[in-house]
């Protein structure tokens, strides 16, 4: 019996897509049927996360945000980015003291 299970795993390898699942912060009022059991059941780059297909959380850009060194004259400054994946090259989306913006990280990896 054990041999047949091993053989089936060899015939149908489980592929894990890159990336990590977003936090499971959705609470359902009623039980929903499982949408998936493994990544291969999800389309494109989606992963099977918490029994449903979801886009993986982008990997943050290496490095840390620089220290905030200015005082913002605005009351509610606009954010020019939401996450690292929206910034060009290897820039990070950081709080600048006057909203979030794409900046070069401290102790990060740079593309030249």
Long-range contacts (C-beta under 8 A, 24 or more apart in sequence): 14-38, 14-39, 14-40, 15-39, 15-40, 17-42, 17-45, 17-46, 17-47, 17-56, 18-56, 19-45, 19-47, 19-56, 19-57, 19-58, 19-59, 20-56, 20-57, 20-59, 21-47, 21-49, 21-50, 21-54, 21-56, 21-57, 22-49, 22-54, 22-55, 22-56, 22-57, 24-49, 24-50, 26-50, 58-83, 58-84, 58-85, 60-84, 60-92, 61-87, 61-90, 61-91, 61-92, 61-105, 61-108, 62-90, 62-105, 62-108, 62-109, 63-90, 63-92, 63-105, 63-106, 63-107, 63-108, 63-109, 64-92, 64-105, 64-106, 64-107, 64-108, 65-92, 65-94, 65-95, 65-103, 65-105, 65-106, 66-94, 66-103, 66-104, 66-105, 66-106, 68-95, 68-96, 68-97, 69-97, 70-96, 70-97, 70-98, 71-97, 72-97, 72-98, 72-99, 73-98, 74-98, 74-99
